[in-house]
Amino acid sequence: MKSISAKAFDQKFDEGEDITDYLDFSSATPVQDMSKLTQEINIRFPQWMLEALDKEAQKIGVTRESIIKVWLSERLKQENPCTF
């Protein structure tokens, strides 16, 4: 692996030059394809439940989707602690 200053590295990168000679891949780990790890679903909720979810989400500053994911995850871990 060759050495280079951060400024020179950034310049080469910005100009589209090959920078692989300056990278150390020995400890790199592959990034998982998130599209294969998630699946989109549609769920119908009663209006009162959506309003309650929105209220709770607003209290802690997250989105409705986030609070649903967190609450479901917590419950699943509680019910099946060995699978997580």
PDB file of N, CA, C and O in Angstrom:
ATOM      1  N   MET A   1       0.850  -1.179   0.000  1.00  0.00           N
ATOM      2  CA  MET A   1       0.000   0.000   0.000  1.00  0.00           C
ATOM      3  C   MET A   1       0.891   1.236   0.000  1.00  0.00           C
ATOM      4  O   MET A   1       1.837   1.337   0.782  1.00  0.00           O
ATOM      5  N   LYS A   2       0.579   2.160  -0.877  1.00  0.00           N
ATOM      6  CA  LYS A   2       1.335   3.401  -0.992  1.00  0.00           C
ATOM      7  C   LYS A   2       0.817   4.428   0.015  1.00  0.00           C
ATOM      8  O   LYS A   2      -0.341   4.376   0.429  1.00  0.00           O
ATOM      9  N   SER A   3       1.685   5.356   0.400  1.00  0.00           N
ATOM     10  CA  SER A   3       1.280   6.442   1.291  1.00  0.00           C
ATOM     11  C   SER A   3       0.999   7.702   0.483  1.00  0.00           C
ATOM     12  O   SER A   3       1.607   7.954  -0.557  1.00  0.00           O
ATOM     13  N   ILE A   4       0.054   8.484   1.000  1.00  0.00           N
ATOM     14  CA  ILE A   4      -0.334   9.725   0.337  1.00  0.00           C
ATOM     15  C   ILE A   4      -0.995  10.623   1.376  1.00  0.00           C
ATOM     16  O   ILE A   4      -1.582  10.133   2.341  1.00  0.00           O
ATOM     17  N   SER A   5      -0.902  11.916   1.183  1.00  0.00           N
ATOM     18  CA  SER A   5      -1.552  12.823   2.127  1.00  0.00           C
ATOM     19  C   SER A   5      -3.061  12.790   1.903  1.00  0.00           C
ATOM     20  O   SER A   5      -3.527  12.438   0.820  1.00  0.00           O
ATOM     21  N   ALA A   6      -3.811  13.156   2.923  1.00  0.00           N
ATOM     22  CA  ALA A   6      -5.271  13.168   2.821  1.00  0.00           C
ATOM     23  C   ALA A   6      -5.725  14.130   1.730  1.00  0.00           C
ATOM     24  O   ALA A   6      -6.665  13.839   0.991  1.00  0.00           O
ATOM     25  N   LYS A   7      -5.058  15.271   1.633  1.00  0.00           N
ATOM     26  CA  LYS A   7      -5.431  16.261   0.621  1.00  0.00           C
ATOM     27  C   LYS A   7      -5.215  15.711  -0.788  1.00  0.00           C
ATOM     28  O   LYS A   7      -6.061  15.875  -1.667  1.00  0.00           O
ATOM     29  N   ALA A   8      -4.077  15.059  -0.988  1.00  0.00           N
ATOM     30  CA  ALA A   8      -3.782  14.477  -2.310  1.00  0.00           C
ATOM     31  C   ALA A   8      -4.750  13.335  -2.619  1.00  0.00           C
ATOM     32  O   ALA A   8      -5.200  13.183  -3.754  1.00  0.00           O
ATOM     33  N   PHE A   9      -5.066  12.528  -1.591  1.00  0.00           N
ATOM     34  CA  PHE A   9      -6.019  11.431  -1.768  1.00  0.00           C
ATOM     35  C   PHE A   9      -7.374  11.978  -2.190  1.00  0.00           C
ATOM     36  O   PHE A   9      -7.975  11.491  -3.148  1.00  0.00           O
ATOM     37  N   ASP A  10      -7.858  13.001  -1.469  1.00  0.00           N
ATOM     38  CA  ASP A  10      -9.143  13.612  -1.800  1.00  0.00           C
ATOM     39  C   ASP A  10      -9.156  14.173  -3.213  1.00  0.00           C
ATOM     40  O   ASP A  10     -10.143  14.035  -3.935  1.00  0.00           O
ATOM     41  N   GLN A  11      -8.062  14.801  -3.600  1.00  0.00           N
ATOM     42  CA  GLN A  11      -7.981  15.376  -4.939  1.00  0.00           C
ATOM     43  C   GLN A  11      -8.048  14.283  -6.007  1.00  0.00           C
ATOM     44  O   GLN A  11      -8.768  14.419  -6.996  1.00  0.00           O
ATOM     45  N   LYS A  12      -7.301  13.208  -5.806  1.00  0.00           N
ATOM     46  CA  LYS A  12      -7.344  12.096  -6.763  1.00  0.00           C
ATOM     47  C   LYS A  12      -8.755  11.512  -6.849  1.00  0.00           C
ATOM     48  O   LYS A  12      -9.260  11.232  -7.936  1.00  0.00           O
ATOM     49  N   PHE A  13      -9.375  11.334  -5.692  1.00  0.00           N
ATOM     50  CA  PHE A  13     -10.732  10.797  -5.664  1.00  0.00           C
ATOM     51  C   PHE A  13     -11.701  11.726  -6.399  1.00  0.00           C
ATOM     52  O   PHE A  13     -12.487  11.279  -7.236  1.00  0.00           O
ATOM     53  N   ASP A  14     -11.638  13.011  -6.081  1.00  0.00           N
ATOM     54  CA  ASP A  14     -12.528  13.991  -6.709  1.00  0.00           C
ATOM     55  C   ASP A  14     -12.352  14.063  -8.217  1.00  0.00           C
ATOM     56  O   ASP A  14     -13.299  14.353  -8.949  1.00  0.00           O
ATOM     57  N   GLU A  15     -11.143  13.799  -8.673  1.00  0.00           N
ATOM     58  CA  GLU A  15     -10.860  13.849 -10.108  1.00  0.00           C
ATOM     59  C   GLU A  15     -11.137  12.509 -10.800  1.00  0.00           C
ATOM     60  O   GLU A  15     -10.927  12.369 -12.005  1.00  0.00           O
ATOM     61  N   GLY A  16     -11.610  11.530 -10.027  1.00  0.00           N
ATOM     62  CA  GLY A  16     -11.980  10.251 -10.609  1.00  0.00           C
ATOM     63  C   GLY A  16     -10.823   9.318 -10.874  1.00  0.00           C
ATOM     64  O   GLY A  16     -10.960   8.357 -11.631  1.00  0.00           O
ATOM     65  N   GLU A  17      -9.683   9.587 -10.260  1.00  0.00           N
ATOM     66  CA  GLU A  17      -8.519   8.729 -10.456  1.00  0.00           C
ATOM     67  C   GLU A  17      -8.659   7.444  -9.637  1.00  0.00           C
ATOM     68  O   GLU A  17      -9.428   7.392  -8.677  1.00  0.00           O
ATOM     69  N   ASP A  18      -7.925   6.432 -10.018  1.00  0.00           N
ATOM     70  CA  ASP A  18      -7.910   5.164  -9.305  1.00  0.00           C
ATOM     71  C   ASP A  18      -7.142   5.347  -7.997  1.00  0.00           C
ATOM     72  O   ASP A  18      -5.962   5.699  -8.016  1.00  0.00           O
ATOM     73  N   ILE A  19      -7.797   5.113  -6.872  1.00  0.00           N
ATOM     74  CA  ILE A  19      -7.172   5.307  -5.563  1.00  0.00           C
ATOM     75  C   ILE A  19      -6.931   3.991  -4.830  1.00  0.00           C
ATOM     76  O   ILE A  19      -6.536   3.995  -3.665  1.00  0.00           O
ATOM     77  N   THR A  20      -7.163   2.880  -5.496  1.00  0.00           N
ATOM     78  CA  THR A  20      -7.063   1.582  -4.820  1.00  0.00           C
ATOM     79  C   THR A  20      -5.667   1.286  -4.290  1.00  0.00           C
ATOM     80  O   THR A  20      -5.537   0.551  -3.311  1.00  0.00           O
ATOM     81  N   ASP A  21      -4.624   1.831  -4.898  1.00  0.00           N
ATOM     82  CA  ASP A  21      -3.260   1.613  -4.401  1.00  0.00           C
ATOM     83  C   ASP A  21      -3.048   2.238  -3.030  1.00  0.00           C
ATOM     84  O   ASP A  21      -2.092   1.885  -2.340  1.00  0.00           O
ATOM     85  N   TYR A  22      -3.908   3.150  -2.621  1.00  0.00           N
ATOM     86  CA  TYR A  22      -3.767   3.861  -1.357  1.00  0.00           C
ATOM     87  C   TYR A  22      -4.701   3.324  -0.266  1.00  0.00           C
ATOM     88  O   TYR A  22      -4.755   3.878   0.832  1.00  0.00           O
ATOM     89  N   LEU A  23      -5.427   2.260  -0.564  1.00  0.00           N
ATOM     90  CA  LEU A  23      -6.384   1.695   0.383  1.00  0.00           C
ATOM     91  C   LEU A  23      -5.878   0.379   0.941  1.00  0.00           C
ATOM     92  O   LEU A  23      -5.257  -0.406   0.225  1.00  0.00           O
ATOM     93  N   ASP A  24      -6.144   0.131   2.229  1.00  0.00           N
ATOM     94  CA  ASP A  24      -5.778  -1.121   2.886  1.00  0.00           C
ATOM     95  C   ASP A  24      -7.037  -1.969   3.007  1.00  0.00           C
ATOM     96  O   ASP A  24      -7.916  -1.669   3.815  1.00  0.00           O
ATOM     97  N   PHE A  25      -7.123  -3.015   2.217  1.00  0.00           N
ATOM     98  CA  PHE A  25      -8.298  -3.876   2.204  1.00  0.00           C
ATOM     99  C   PHE A  25      -8.158  -5.071   3.159  1.00  0.00           C
ATOM    100  O   PHE A  25      -9.054  -5.914   3.221  1.00  0.00           O
ATOM    101  N   SER A  26      -7.062  -5.153   3.892  1.00  0.00           N
ATOM    102  CA  SER A  26      -6.817  -6.328   4.723  1.00  0.00           C
ATOM    103  C   SER A  26      -7.834  -6.507   5.848  1.00  0.00           C
ATOM    104  O   SER A  26      -8.090  -7.632   6.275  1.00  0.00           O
ATOM    105  N   SER A  27      -8.413  -5.414   6.330  1.00  0.00           N
ATOM    106  CA  SER A  27      -9.402  -5.539   7.413  1.00  0.00           C
ATOM    107  C   SER A  27     -10.806  -5.124   6.965  1.00  0.00           C
ATOM    108  O   SER A  27     -11.692  -4.909   7.793  1.00  0.00           O
ATOM    109  N   ALA A  28     -10.996  -5.015   5.670  1.00  0.00           N
ATOM    110  CA  ALA A  28     -12.302  -4.615   5.143  1.00  0.00           C
ATOM    111  C   ALA A  28     -13.315  -5.745   5.303  1.00  0.00           C
ATOM    112  O   ALA A  28     -12.971  -6.923   5.199  1.00  0.00           O
ATOM    113  N   THR A  29     -14.552  -5.375   5.552  1.00  0.00           N
ATOM    114  CA  THR A  29     -15.635  -6.356   5.626  1.00  0.00           C
ATOM    115  C   THR A  29     -16.693  -5.986   4.601  1.00  0.00           C
ATOM    116  O   THR A  29     -16.946  -4.803   4.372  1.00  0.00           O
ATOM    117  N   PRO A  30     -17.308  -6.973   3.987  1.00  0.00           N
ATOM    118  CA  PRO A  30     -18.308  -6.676   2.969  1.00  0.00           C
ATOM    119  C   PRO A  30     -19.556  -6.036   3.582  1.00  0.00           C
ATOM    120  O   PRO A  30     -19.955  -6.360   4.700  1.00  0.00           O
ATOM    121  N   VAL A  31     -20.147  -5.138   2.836  1.00  0.00           N
ATOM    122  CA  VAL A  31     -21.389  -4.498   3.248  1.00  0.00           C
ATOM    123  C   VAL A  31     -22.543  -5.359   2.751  1.00  0.00           C
ATOM    124  O   VAL A  31     -22.580  -5.749   1.585  1.00  0.00           O
ATOM    125  N   GLN A  32     -23.479  -5.649   3.642  1.00  0.00           N
ATOM    126  CA  GLN A  32     -24.619  -6.465   3.242  1.00  0.00           C
ATOM    127  C   GLN A  32     -25.582  -5.632   2.414  1.00  0.00           C
ATOM    128  O   GLN A  32     -25.771  -4.442   2.668  1.00  0.00           O
ATOM    129  N   ASP A  33     -26.181  -6.261   1.435  1.00  0.00           N
ATOM    130  CA  ASP A  33     -27.173  -5.610   0.587  1.00  0.00           C
ATOM    131  C   ASP A  33     -28.459  -5.450   1.392  1.00  0.00           C
ATOM    132  O   ASP A  33     -29.176  -6.426   1.615  1.00  0.00           O
ATOM    133  N   MET A  34     -28.756  -4.225   1.829  1.00  0.00           N
ATOM    134  CA  MET A  34     -29.908  -3.973   2.685  1.00  0.00           C
ATOM    135  C   MET A  34     -31.222  -4.323   1.996  1.00  0.00           C
ATOM    136  O   MET A  34     -32.200  -4.657   2.666  1.00  0.00           O
ATOM    137  N   SER A  35     -31.258  -4.251   0.682  1.00  0.00           N
ATOM    138  CA  SER A  35     -32.505  -4.580  -0.011  1.00  0.00           C
ATOM    139  C   SER A  35     -32.873  -6.052   0.175  1.00  0.00           C
ATOM    140  O   SER A  35     -34.040  -6.426   0.059  1.00  0.00           O
ATOM    141  N   LYS A  36     -31.869  -6.884   0.464  1.00  0.00           N
ATOM    142  CA  LYS A  36     -32.145  -8.301   0.699  1.00  0.00           C
ATOM    143  C   LYS A  36     -32.481  -8.572   2.161  1.00  0.00           C
ATOM    144  O   LYS A  36     -33.000  -9.637   2.494  1.00  0.00           O
ATOM    145  N   LEU A  37     -32.185  -7.610   3.035  1.00  0.00           N
ATOM    146  CA  LEU A  37     -32.408  -7.799   4.456  1.00  0.00           C
ATOM    147  C   LEU A  37     -33.732  -7.208   4.931  1.00  0.00           C
ATOM    148  O   LEU A  37     -34.159  -7.474   6.054  1.00  0.00           O
ATOM    149  N   THR A  38     -34.367  -6.434   4.114  1.00  0.00           N
ATOM    150  CA  THR A  38     -35.642  -5.830   4.493  1.00  0.00           C
ATOM    151  C   THR A  38     -36.706  -6.182   3.466  1.00  0.00           C
ATOM    152  O   THR A  38     -36.415  -6.524   2.320  1.00  0.00           O
ATOM    153  N   GLN A  39     -37.922  -6.087   3.912  1.00  0.00           N
ATOM    154  CA  GLN A  39     -39.052  -6.341   3.025  1.00  0.00           C
ATOM    155  C   GLN A  39     -40.147  -5.354   3.363  1.00  0.00           C
ATOM    156  O   GLN A  39     -40.492  -5.173   4.531  1.00  0.00           O
ATOM    157  N   GLU A  40     -40.685  -4.726   2.359  1.00  0.00           N
ATOM    158  CA  GLU A  40     -41.762  -3.761   2.568  1.00  0.00           C
ATOM    159  C   GLU A  40     -43.091  -4.491   2.686  1.00  0.00           C
ATOM    160  O   GLU A  40     -43.385  -5.410   1.921  1.00  0.00           O
ATOM    161  N   ILE A  41     -43.895  -4.062   3.667  1.00  0.00           N
ATOM    162  CA  ILE A  41     -45.237  -4.617   3.836  1.00  0.00           C
ATOM    163  C   ILE A  41     -46.221  -3.470   4.040  1.00  0.00           C
ATOM    164  O   ILE A  41     -45.827  -2.355   4.382  1.00  0.00           O
ATOM    165  N   ASN A  42     -47.481  -3.750   3.831  1.00  0.00           N
ATOM    166  CA  ASN A  42     -48.537  -2.778   4.104  1.00  0.00           C
ATOM    167  C   ASN A  42     -49.419  -3.327   5.211  1.00  0.00           C
ATOM    168  O   ASN A  42     -49.848  -4.480   5.162  1.00  0.00           O
ATOM    169  N   ILE A  43     -49.686  -2.499   6.203  1.00  0.00           N
ATOM    170  CA  ILE A  43     -50.536  -2.889   7.322  1.00  0.00           C
ATOM    171  C   ILE A  43     -51.597  -1.814   7.500  1.00  0.00           C
ATOM    172  O   ILE A  43     -51.300  -0.620   7.465  1.00  0.00           O
ATOM    173  N   ARG A  44     -52.810  -2.241   7.688  1.00  0.00           N
ATOM    174  CA  ARG A  44     -53.898  -1.296   7.959  1.00  0.00           C
ATOM    175  C   ARG A  44     -54.104  -1.209   9.468  1.00  0.00           C
ATOM    176  O   ARG A  44     -54.273  -2.227  10.140  1.00  0.00           O
ATOM    177  N   PHE A  45     -54.089   0.008   9.992  1.00  0.00           N
ATOM    178  CA  PHE A  45     -54.312   0.269  11.406  1.00  0.00           C
ATOM    179  C   PHE A  45     -55.574   1.102  11.570  1.00  0.00           C
ATOM    180  O   PHE A  45     -55.897   1.910  10.699  1.00  0.00           O
ATOM    181  N   PRO A  46     -56.290   0.918  12.674  1.00  0.00           N
ATOM    182  CA  PRO A  46     -57.424   1.803  12.953  1.00  0.00           C
ATOM    183  C   PRO A  46     -56.902   3.230  13.204  1.00  0.00           C
ATOM    184  O   PRO A  46     -55.777   3.411  13.669  1.00  0.00           O
ATOM    185  N   GLN A  47     -57.705   4.206  12.903  1.00  0.00           N
ATOM    186  CA  GLN A  47     -57.300   5.608  13.039  1.00  0.00           C
ATOM    187  C   GLN A  47     -56.829   5.930  14.453  1.00  0.00           C
ATOM    188  O   GLN A  47     -55.827   6.623  14.632  1.00  0.00           O
ATOM    189  N   TRP A  48     -57.555   5.425  15.471  1.00  0.00           N
ATOM    190  CA  TRP A  48     -57.169   5.727  16.852  1.00  0.00           C
ATOM    191  C   TRP A  48     -55.761   5.232  17.164  1.00  0.00           C
ATOM    192  O   TRP A  48     -55.026   5.866  17.922  1.00  0.00           O
ATOM    193  N   MET A  49     -55.386   4.083  16.567  1.00  0.00           N
ATOM    194  CA  MET A  49     -54.070   3.519  16.815  1.00  0.00           C
ATOM    195  C   MET A  49     -52.979   4.362  16.159  1.00  0.00           C
ATOM    196  O   MET A  49     -51.916   4.577  16.742  1.00  0.00           O
ATOM    197  N   LEU A  50     -53.246   4.836  14.949  1.00  0.00           N
ATOM    198  CA  LEU A  50     -52.286   5.702  14.265  1.00  0.00           C
ATOM    199  C   LEU A  50     -52.075   7.002  15.039  1.00  0.00           C
ATOM    200  O   LEU A  50     -50.951   7.488  15.164  1.00  0.00           O
ATOM    201  N   GLU A  51     -53.162   7.551  15.549  1.00  0.00           N
ATOM    202  CA  GLU A  51     -53.049   8.791  16.327  1.00  0.00           C
ATOM    203  C   GLU A  51     -52.234   8.558  17.592  1.00  0.00           C
ATOM    204  O   GLU A  51     -51.406   9.392  17.959  1.00  0.00           O
ATOM    205  N   ALA A  52     -52.464   7.431  18.262  1.00  0.00           N
ATOM    206  CA  ALA A  52     -51.708   7.106  19.465  1.00  0.00           C
ATOM    207  C   ALA A  52     -50.227   6.864  19.141  1.00  0.00           C
ATOM    208  O   ALA A  52     -49.346   7.305  19.879  1.00  0.00           O
ATOM    209  N   LEU A  53     -49.962   6.167  18.041  1.00  0.00           N
ATOM    210  CA  LEU A  53     -48.577   5.938  17.619  1.00  0.00           C
ATOM    211  C   LEU A  53     -47.872   7.254  17.312  1.00  0.00           C
ATOM    212  O   LEU A  53     -46.732   7.468  17.722  1.00  0.00           O
ATOM    213  N   ASP A  54     -48.564   8.135  16.583  1.00  0.00           N
ATOM    214  CA  ASP A  54     -47.981   9.428  16.241  1.00  0.00           C
ATOM    215  C   ASP A  54     -47.680  10.246  17.494  1.00  0.00           C
ATOM    216  O   ASP A  54     -46.647  10.911  17.570  1.00  0.00           O
ATOM    217  N   LYS A  55     -48.570  10.198  18.464  1.00  0.00           N
ATOM    218  CA  LYS A  55     -48.379  10.941  19.709  1.00  0.00           C
ATOM    219  C   LYS A  55     -47.147  10.425  20.452  1.00  0.00           C
ATOM    220  O   LYS A  55     -46.325  11.213  20.920  1.00  0.00           O
ATOM    221  N   GLU A  56     -47.021   9.100  20.560  1.00  0.00           N
ATOM    222  CA  GLU A  56     -45.866   8.506  21.239  1.00  0.00           C
ATOM    223  C   GLU A  56     -44.568   8.776  20.478  1.00  0.00           C
ATOM    224  O   GLU A  56     -43.534   9.066  21.080  1.00  0.00           O
ATOM    225  N   ALA A  57     -44.633   8.677  19.164  1.00  0.00           N
ATOM    226  CA  ALA A  57     -43.451   8.929  18.347  1.00  0.00           C
ATOM    227  C   ALA A  57     -42.994  10.376  18.493  1.00  0.00           C
ATOM    228  O   ALA A  57     -41.796  10.648  18.573  1.00  0.00           O
ATOM    229  N   GLN A  58     -43.941  11.294  18.527  1.00  0.00           N
ATOM    230  CA  GLN A  58     -43.609  12.712  18.664  1.00  0.00           C
ATOM    231  C   GLN A  58     -42.958  12.989  20.019  1.00  0.00           C
ATOM    232  O   GLN A  58     -42.056  13.821  20.114  1.00  0.00           O
ATOM    233  N   LYS A  59     -43.408  12.301  21.060  1.00  0.00           N
ATOM    234  CA  LYS A  59     -42.841  12.489  22.397  1.00  0.00           C
ATOM    235  C   LYS A  59     -41.343  12.222  22.422  1.00  0.00           C
ATOM    236  O   LYS A  59     -40.582  12.930  23.083  1.00  0.00           O
ATOM    237  N   ILE A  60     -40.931  11.185  21.688  1.00  0.00           N
ATOM    238  CA  ILE A  60     -39.511  10.822  21.714  1.00  0.00           C
ATOM    239  C   ILE A  60     -38.758  11.266  20.459  1.00  0.00           C
ATOM    240  O   ILE A  60     -37.570  10.981  20.308  1.00  0.00           O
ATOM    241  N   GLY A  61     -39.450  11.959  19.572  1.00  0.00           N
ATOM    242  CA  GLY A  61     -38.791  12.546  18.404  1.00  0.00           C
ATOM    243  C   GLY A  61     -38.392  11.575  17.315  1.00  0.00           C
ATOM    244  O   GLY A  61     -37.334  11.719  16.701  1.00  0.00           O
ATOM    245  N   VAL A  62     -39.242  10.581  17.073  1.00  0.00           N
ATOM    246  CA  VAL A  62     -38.971   9.631  15.987  1.00  0.00           C
ATOM    247  C   VAL A  62     -40.193   9.555  15.066  1.00  0.00           C
ATOM    248  O   VAL A  62     -41.234  10.149  15.347  1.00  0.00           O
ATOM    249  N   THR A  63     -40.051   8.839  13.998  1.00  0.00           N
ATOM    250  CA  THR A  63     -41.164   8.674  13.066  1.00  0.00           C
ATOM    251  C   THR A  63     -42.086   7.557  13.536  1.00  0.00           C
ATOM    252  O   THR A  63     -41.721   6.750  14.390  1.00  0.00           O
ATOM    253  N   ARG A  64     -43.262   7.526  12.975  1.00  0.00           N
ATOM    254  CA  ARG A  64     -44.219   6.451  13.255  1.00  0.00           C
ATOM    255  C   ARG A  64     -43.605   5.092  12.924  1.00  0.00           C
ATOM    256  O   ARG A  64     -43.711   4.147  13.706  1.00  0.00           O
ATOM    257  N   GLU A  65     -42.969   5.001  11.768  1.00  0.00           N
ATOM    258  CA  GLU A  65     -42.356   3.743  11.359  1.00  0.00           C
ATOM    259  C   GLU A  65     -41.293   3.292  12.365  1.00  0.00           C
ATOM    260  O   GLU A  65     -41.202   2.107  12.688  1.00  0.00           O
ATOM    261  N   SER A  66     -40.504   4.227  12.850  1.00  0.00           N
ATOM    262  CA  SER A  66     -39.446   3.881  13.798  1.00  0.00           C
ATOM    263  C   SER A  66     -40.008   3.334  15.098  1.00  0.00           C
ATOM    264  O   SER A  66     -39.508   2.338  15.622  1.00  0.00           O
ATOM    265  N   ILE A  67     -41.036   3.972  15.619  1.00  0.00           N
ATOM    266  CA  ILE A  67     -41.578   3.500  16.891  1.00  0.00           C
ATOM    267  C   ILE A  67     -42.232   2.124  16.735  1.00  0.00           C
ATOM    268  O   ILE A  67     -42.167   1.300  17.647  1.00  0.00           O
ATOM    269  N   ILE A  68     -42.852   1.881  15.599  1.00  0.00           N
ATOM    270  CA  ILE A  68     -43.435   0.556  15.347  1.00  0.00           C
ATOM    271  C   ILE A  68     -42.324  -0.484  15.323  1.00  0.00           C
ATOM    272  O   ILE A  68     -42.460  -1.544  15.935  1.00  0.00           O
ATOM    273  N   LYS A  69     -41.228  -0.201  14.626  1.00  0.00           N
ATOM    274  CA  LYS A  69     -40.120  -1.153  14.540  1.00  0.00           C
ATOM    275  C   LYS A  69     -39.518  -1.426  15.914  1.00  0.00           C
ATOM    276  O   LYS A  69     -39.255  -2.577  16.264  1.00  0.00           O
ATOM    277  N   VAL A  70     -39.302  -0.374  16.688  1.00  0.00           N
ATOM    278  CA  VAL A  70     -38.701  -0.546  18.011  1.00  0.00           C
ATOM    279  C   VAL A  70     -39.613  -1.362  18.911  1.00  0.00           C
ATOM    280  O   VAL A  70     -39.157  -2.298  19.568  1.00  0.00           O
ATOM    281  N   TRP A  71     -40.892  -1.021  18.950  1.00  0.00           N
ATOM    282  CA  TRP A  71     -41.814  -1.736  19.818  1.00  0.00           C
ATOM    283  C   TRP A  71     -41.965  -3.197  19.406  1.00  0.00           C
ATOM    284  O   TRP A  71     -42.000  -4.083  20.261  1.00  0.00           O
ATOM    285  N   LEU A  72     -42.054  -3.452  18.110  1.00  0.00           N
ATOM    286  CA  LEU A  72     -42.139  -4.842  17.651  1.00  0.00           C
ATOM    287  C   LEU A  72     -40.869  -5.612  17.988  1.00  0.00           C
ATOM    288  O   LEU A  72     -40.930  -6.765  18.415  1.00  0.00           O
ATOM    289  N   SER A  73     -39.729  -4.980  17.796  1.00  0.00           N
ATOM    290  CA  SER A  73     -38.460  -5.621  18.102  1.00  0.00           C
ATOM    291  C   SER A  73     -38.365  -5.957  19.584  1.00  0.00           C
ATOM    292  O   SER A  73     -37.952  -7.058  19.948  1.00  0.00           O
ATOM    293  N   GLU A  74     -38.746  -5.010  20.440  1.00  0.00           N
ATOM    294  CA  GLU A  74     -38.717  -5.256  21.884  1.00  0.00           C
ATOM    295  C   GLU A  74     -39.608  -6.438  22.258  1.00  0.00           C
ATOM    296  O   GLU A  74     -39.219  -7.293  23.054  1.00  0.00           O
ATOM    297  N   ARG A  75     -40.780  -6.476  21.689  1.00  0.00           N
ATOM    298  CA  ARG A  75     -41.716  -7.570  22.013  1.00  0.00           C
ATOM    299  C   ARG A  75     -41.206  -8.913  21.506  1.00  0.00           C
ATOM    300  O   ARG A  75     -41.298  -9.921  22.207  1.00  0.00           O
ATOM    301  N   LEU A  76     -40.673  -8.926  20.298  1.00  0.00           N
ATOM    302  CA  LEU A  76     -40.147 -10.174  19.744  1.00  0.00           C
ATOM    303  C   LEU A  76     -38.964 -10.680  20.566  1.00  0.00           C
ATOM    304  O   LEU A  76     -38.838 -11.885  20.786  1.00  0.00           O
ATOM    305  N   LYS A  77     -38.103  -9.782  21.019  1.00  0.00           N
ATOM    306  CA  LYS A  77     -36.973 -10.183  21.857  1.00  0.00           C
ATOM    307  C   LYS A  77     -37.455 -10.722  23.190  1.00  0.00           C
ATOM    308  O   LYS A  77     -36.861 -11.650  23.740  1.00  0.00           O
ATOM    309  N   GLN A  78     -38.522 -10.148  23.710  1.00  0.00           N
ATOM    310  CA  GLN A  78     -39.094 -10.599  24.976  1.00  0.00           C
ATOM    311  C   GLN A  78     -39.691 -12.000  24.819  1.00  0.00           C
ATOM    312  O   GLN A  78     -39.515 -12.853  25.690  1.00  0.00           O
ATOM    313  N   GLU A  79     -40.376 -12.228  23.740  1.00  0.00           N
ATOM    314  CA  GLU A  79     -41.032 -13.512  23.513  1.00  0.00           C
ATOM    315  C   GLU A  79     -40.063 -14.609  23.088  1.00  0.00           C
ATOM    316  O   GLU A  79     -40.267 -15.778  23.414  1.00  0.00           O
ATOM    317  N   ASN A  80     -39.011 -14.239  22.363  1.00  0.00           N
ATOM    318  CA  ASN A  80     -38.058 -15.219  21.811  1.00  0.00           C
ATOM    319  C   ASN A  80     -36.623 -14.759  22.057  1.00  0.00           C
ATOM    320  O   ASN A  80     -35.914 -14.462  21.095  1.00  0.00           O
ATOM    321  N   PRO A  81     -36.170 -14.690  23.306  1.00  0.00           N
ATOM    322  CA  PRO A  81     -34.838 -14.140  23.591  1.00  0.00           C
ATOM    323  C   PRO A  81     -33.685 -14.929  22.969  1.00  0.00           C
ATOM    324  O   PRO A  81     -32.610 -14.364  22.765  1.00  0.00           O
ATOM    325  N   CYS A  82     -33.869 -16.181  22.669  1.00  0.00           N
ATOM    326  CA  CYS A  82     -32.779 -17.002  22.128  1.00  0.00           C
ATOM    327  C   CYS A  82     -32.525 -16.775  20.645  1.00  0.00           C
ATOM    328  O   CYS A  82     -31.482 -17.183  20.134  1.00  0.00           O
ATOM    329  N   THR A  83     -33.447 -16.140  19.950  1.00  0.00           N
ATOM    330  CA  THR A  83     -33.294 -15.975  18.506  1.00  0.00           C
ATOM    331  C   THR A  83     -32.620 -14.659  18.134  1.00  0.00           C
ATOM    332  O   THR A  83     -32.394 -14.402  16.951  1.00  0.00           O
ATOM    333  N   PHE A  84     -32.298 -13.826  19.110  1.00  0.00           N
ATOM    334  CA  PHE A  84     -31.679 -12.530  18.801  1.00  0.00           C
ATOM    335  C   PHE A  84     -30.290 -12.440  19.340  1.00  0.00           C
ATOM    336  O   PHE A  84     -29.627 -11.417  19.170  1.00  0.00           O
TER     337      PHE A  84
END
